[in-house]
Amino acid sequence: MKSLKCILDRNSLPMIHWAIDPAVNRALGLAIADEICVLTSAKKYKLLPKGVNLINKIEKDTSLFQNEKNNLKQIGKRITDEIVDDLTIKKQ
């Protein structure tokens, strides 16, 4: 999280090494199977109504994911698709 805040504050992409945990792909596959989200033709994940309901319940319950919610509030909508693409797409 600290690296992400640094990227957003400095508006630059430092050379960082990171990898996506295979459990994330598994969780996304299960979310798709459970109709929580879909993978769009643009290769982005989109919440379905069941997923929106789940997020609303999580947001309302103040005992769940307290640290994660605070961290996400700090970075807000500053994480754009362009930033994600820059961090994940290998440059040729």
C-alpha positions as a Markdown table, in Angstrom:
| # | Residue | x | y | z |
|---|---|---|---|---|
| 1 | Met | 0.0 | 0.0 | 0.0 |
| 2 | Lys | 2.9 | 2.3 | 0.8 |
| 3 | Ser | 4.3 | 2.0 | -2.8 |
| 4 | Leu | 0.9 | 2.7 | -4.3 |
| 5 | Lys | 0.5 | 5.9 | -2.2 |
| 6 | Cys | 3.9 | 6.9 | -3.3 |
| 7 | Ile | 3.0 | 6.4 | -7.0 |
| 8 | Leu | -0.1 | 8.5 | -6.6 |
| 9 | Asp | 1.5 | 11.3 | -4.6 |
| 10 | Arg | 4.5 | 11.6 | -7.0 |
| 11 | Asn | 2.5 | 11.0 | -10.2 |
| 12 | Ser | 5.3 | 8.7 | -11.5 |
| 13 | Leu | 5.8 | 5.0 | -11.9 |
| 14 | Pro | 9.0 | 3.9 | -10.2 |
| 15 | Met | 10.7 | 0.7 | -11.2 |
| 16 | Ile | 9.0 | -1.8 | -8.9 |
| 17 | His | 8.9 | -5.6 | -8.9 |
| 18 | Trp | 5.6 | -7.2 | -8.0 |
| 19 | Ala | 3.6 | -10.2 | -8.8 |
| 20 | Ile | 0.0 | -11.2 | -8.5 |
| 21 | Asp | -0.7 | -13.9 | -6.0 |
| 22 | Pro | -2.2 | -17.0 | -7.8 |
| 23 | Ala | -4.9 | -16.9 | -5.1 |
| 24 | Val | -6.2 | -13.7 | -6.7 |
| 25 | Asn | -6.9 | -15.4 | -10.0 |
| 26 | Arg | -8.6 | -18.3 | -8.2 |
| 27 | Ala | -10.7 | -15.8 | -6.2 |
| 28 | Leu | -11.7 | -14.0 | -9.4 |
| 29 | Gly | -12.6 | -17.3 | -11.0 |
| 30 | Leu | -14.8 | -18.2 | -8.1 |
| 31 | Ala | -16.4 | -14.7 | -8.1 |
| 32 | Ile | -17.3 | -15.2 | -11.8 |
| 33 | Ala | -18.7 | -18.7 | -11.2 |
| 34 | Asp | -20.8 | -17.3 | -8.3 |
| 35 | Glu | -22.1 | -14.5 | -10.6 |
| 36 | Ile | -20.5 | -11.8 | -8.4 |
| 37 | Cys | -18.7 | -10.3 | -11.4 |
| 38 | Val | -17.9 | -10.9 | -15.1 |
| 39 | Leu | -14.9 | -10.4 | -17.2 |
| 40 | Thr | -15.8 | -7.9 | -20.0 |
| 41 | Ser | -14.5 | -8.0 | -23.6 |
| 42 | Ala | -12.2 | -5.1 | -22.5 |
| 43 | Lys | -10.5 | -7.5 | -20.0 |
| 44 | Lys | -11.9 | -5.6 | -17.0 |
| 45 | Tyr | -14.0 | -7.0 | -14.2 |
| 46 | Lys | -17.5 | -5.7 | -13.7 |
| 47 | Leu | -19.7 | -6.2 | -10.7 |
| 48 | Leu | -23.0 | -7.9 | -11.3 |
| 49 | Pro | -26.0 | -7.1 | -9.1 |
| 50 | Lys | -25.1 | -9.8 | -6.6 |
| 51 | Gly | -21.6 | -8.3 | -6.3 |
| 52 | Val | -23.0 | -4.8 | -5.8 |
| 53 | Asn | -25.2 | -6.2 | -3.0 |
| 54 | Leu | -22.2 | -7.9 | -1.4 |
| 55 | Ile | -20.1 | -4.6 | -1.6 |
| 56 | Asn | -23.0 | -2.7 | 0.0 |
| 57 | Lys | -23.2 | -5.1 | 2.9 |
| 58 | Ile | -19.5 | -4.9 | 3.4 |
| 59 | Glu | -19.5 | -1.1 | 3.4 |
| 60 | Lys | -22.4 | -0.9 | 5.9 |
| 61 | Asp | -20.7 | -3.3 | 8.4 |
| 62 | Thr | -18.2 | -1.2 | 10.2 |
| 63 | Ser | -16.5 | -4.2 | 11.8 |
| 64 | Leu | -15.4 | -5.7 | 8.5 |
| 65 | Phe | -12.2 | -4.9 | 6.7 |
| 66 | Gln | -11.5 | -1.7 | 8.8 |
| 67 | Asn | -7.9 | -1.3 | 7.7 |
| 68 | Glu | -8.6 | -2.0 | 4.0 |
| 69 | Lys | -11.5 | 0.5 | 4.0 |
| 70 | Asn | -9.3 | 3.2 | 5.5 |
| 71 | Asn | -6.5 | 2.5 | 3.0 |
| 72 | Leu | -9.0 | 2.7 | 0.1 |
| 73 | Lys | -10.5 | 5.9 | 1.4 |
| 74 | Gln | -7.0 | 7.5 | 1.3 |
| 75 | Ile | -6.3 | 6.6 | -2.3 |
| 76 | Gly | -9.9 | 7.0 | -3.4 |
| 77 | Lys | -10.5 | 7.2 | -7.2 |
| 78 | Arg | -6.9 | 8.3 | -7.8 |
| 79 | Ile | -6.1 | 4.9 | -9.1 |
| 80 | Thr | -7.1 | 5.1 | -12.8 |
| 81 | Asp | -7.2 | 2.4 | -15.4 |
| 82 | Glu | -4.2 | 4.0 | -17.0 |
| 83 | Ile | -2.2 | 3.6 | -13.8 |
| 84 | Val | -3.2 | 0.0 | -13.5 |
| 85 | Asp | -2.3 | -0.6 | -17.1 |
| 86 | Asp | 1.1 | 1.1 | -16.7 |
| 87 | Leu | 1.9 | -1.1 | -13.7 |
| 88 | Thr | 0.7 | -4.4 | -15.2 |
| 89 | Ile | 1.5 | -4.2 | -18.9 |
| 90 | Lys | 5.0 | -5.2 | -19.8 |
| 91 | Lys | 6.7 | -2.5 | -21.9 |
| 92 | Gln | 8.4 | -3.8 | -25.1 |
